[in-house]
Amino acid sequence: MAMVKPSLGNVMLRRSVRDFAQVLREALHAHQADDLDGAERLYREVLALRAAQPDAMHYLGVLCHQRGRSDEGVERIRAALKITPRHPDAHNNLGNIHKECGRPAEAEACYRRALECAPEHHNALGNLAVVLEVQERLDDAFDAYGALLRQAPEDARGHYLMGLFLRNHAEHMEHLEQSAECFRRAFELDRRNLRALEALGVALYALKRHDEARQVYRDWLSREPDNPVPRHMLAACGGAKAPPRAGDAYVRELFDGFADSFDEQLLKNLDYRAPQILTAALDAVLGTPAAALDVLDAGCGTGLCAPLVRPHARRLVGVDLSGGMVEKARIRGGYDVLEVAELTGYLQAHGDAFDVVLSADTLVYFGELQEALTAAHAALRPGGWVAFTLEAMDGDADRAELTPSGRYRHTRRYVERALAAAGFSHLHLAADNLRREAGQPVAGWVVLARRTAPLPTCPRGESA
Ligand SMILES: C[S@@+](CC[C@H](N)C(=O)[O-])C[C@H]1O[C@@H](n2cnc3c(N)ncnc32)[C@H](O)[C@@H]1O
């Protein structure tokens, strides 16, 4: 994660007080090993021995945020900073909590304080650049990314972030060329940064350097024959047969690695609007929210749909294949139940259980929609609504295809046929832009359909 992990080197241990020092060491080890229960118990033990021990307060604050108690996390780090006001990691971690809770201006102030304390704090400088970008202060963000690269030319994250910035805000092909070079450099500097390699392949394809893009994935596959990401992306570039939907292992790998930066990358930089557009379309057919419906968010991700659909829900369930994304949704809150599961199987196992099944930007990982839509139909009660977004493919054909982004797109006719075959009626299908990619809008479909109700009631806005 973007947090500065607890590090024994950051902690000033007083050797004369062996017991407290030992417990703190154990707490930090447990935290580093992601044993959050053990770490929390041990930090509390330290604080019982030394009520104002700033490292225990700071890292317990980080841990509280990781466990979904962000307000408590902020309070604890603030209290630690009262004792050690020039601790750059504490300012940086406080900034990260604000950033992840959607408060970029507060986060910016924290990163600036971290940099006052330690001007060479690369992590804080990269984070500052990200929140400036999130606030659409693009010139300032570009300067901050540039400063990071000058300050730390061997920092792989800096090159990767600059590559994303150039790609997200590309106005010319030259920007895409530069972003590809940044991704290439990021991977050269850190061979574990497979996200940079994937981004390089996507950028090369966008530059119409198709053979080079396929070669990136082939080389990657030859090094890691079991890795689902190059396998899927090679198919996406036309170098292998496309699967009917993205494999579970690919989705898990992709989104577990993406979970920390998903909101800031999509929501702010790419004008990601699928949750807003989809829930607005649902509002139109459901009418005034009465908190009376059982709602499933299928492919809930970090939970961006939760606050938007919650007013309609008596019970809101979120399901996603990626444990990393579900963890973020847990921190965001708003769900009654969250499960790590494949959505088709989950729907098949929950017949007649929901009044609404919504799925924002998730069925774009499905080429073949029939099985999932049939399962959604069976999971809905009569009269219930399915609502989802897809990427749009032009033309009159009945077709779906895997695109070089790794996502699928569908024609209108394909969607209409699949919904009808699954048993749905009352189809609403509207074209809209779902996000921006490489500086261009991504065209999509916003789709609603109904499991036929036995009663002849006709909600507002519905068309046959
Ligand atoms: C682009 S994200 C969208 C998340 C969320 N709906 C939103 O709009 O912010 C797509 C999500 O779908 C999930 N996903 C993709 N295929 C899935 C499947 N077959 N079953 C469950 N989740 C899936 C991914 O793990 C990821 O979290």
The ligand as an SDF file (V2000), in Angstrom:
LIG
                    3D

 27 29  0  0  0  0  0  0  0  0999 V2000
  -13.5410   -1.3490  -12.8230 C   0  0  0  0  0  0  0  0  0  0  0  0
  -13.9180   -2.0910  -11.3240 S   0  0  0  0  0  0  0  0  0  0  0  0
  -15.4820   -1.3410  -10.9420 C   0  0  0  0  0  0  0  0  0  0  0  0
  -15.8000   -1.3890   -9.4800 C   0  0  0  0  0  0  0  0  0  0  0  0
  -17.0630   -0.6770   -9.0490 C   0  0  0  0  0  0  0  0  0  0  0  0
  -18.2510   -1.3280   -9.5510 N   0  0  0  0  0  0  0  0  0  0  0  0
  -17.0230    0.7710   -9.4510 C   0  0  0  0  0  0  0  0  0  0  0  0
  -17.7500    1.1520  -10.3520 O   0  0  0  0  0  0  0  0  0  0  0  0
  -16.2440    1.5270   -8.8750 O   0  0  0  0  0  0  0  0  0  0  0  0
  -14.3860   -3.7300  -11.7960 C   0  0  0  0  0  0  0  0  0  0  0  0
  -14.5250   -4.6530  -10.6180 C   0  0  0  0  0  0  0  0  0  0  0  0
  -15.1240   -5.8460  -11.0810 O   0  0  0  0  0  0  0  0  0  0  0  0
  -14.5440   -6.9350  -10.3890 C   0  0  0  0  0  0  0  0  0  0  0  0
  -14.7890   -8.1300  -11.1940 N   0  0  0  0  0  0  0  0  0  0  0  0
  -14.4590   -8.3670  -12.4850 C   0  0  0  0  0  0  0  0  0  0  0  0
  -14.8980   -9.5820  -12.8790 N   0  0  0  0  0  0  0  0  0  0  0  0
  -15.5400  -10.1240  -11.8160 C   0  0  0  0  0  0  0  0  0  0  0  0
  -16.2320  -11.3410  -11.5990 C   0  0  0  0  0  0  0  0  0  0  0  0
  -16.3290  -12.2650  -12.5570 N   0  0  0  0  0  0  0  0  0  0  0  0
  -16.7840  -11.5560  -10.3800 N   0  0  0  0  0  0  0  0  0  0  0  0
  -16.6890  -10.6250   -9.3960 C   0  0  0  0  0  0  0  0  0  0  0  0
  -16.0440   -9.4510   -9.5420 N   0  0  0  0  0  0  0  0  0  0  0  0
  -15.4750   -9.1930  -10.7360 C   0  0  0  0  0  0  0  0  0  0  0  0
  -13.0900   -6.5410  -10.2550 C   0  0  0  0  0  0  0  0  0  0  0  0
  -12.4270   -7.2420   -9.2280 O   0  0  0  0  0  0  0  0  0  0  0  0
  -13.2080   -5.0500   -9.9790 C   0  0  0  0  0  0  0  0  0  0  0  0
  -13.2550   -4.7520   -8.6140 O   0  0  0  0  0  0  0  0  0  0  0  0
  1  2  1  0
  2  3  1  0
  2 10  1  0
  3  4  1  0
  4  5  1  0
  5  6  1  0
  5  7  1  0
  7  8  2  0
  7  9  1  0
 10 11  1  0
 11 12  1  0
 11 26  1  0
 12 13  1  0
 13 14  1  0
 13 24  1  0
 14 15  1  0
 14 23  1  0
 15 16  2  0
 16 17  1  0
 17 18  1  0
 17 23  2  0
 18 19  1  0
 18 20  2  0
 20 21  1  0
 21 22  2  0
 22 23  1  0
 24 25  1  0
 24 26  1  0
 26 27  1  0
M  CHG  2   2   1   9  -1
M  END
$$$$
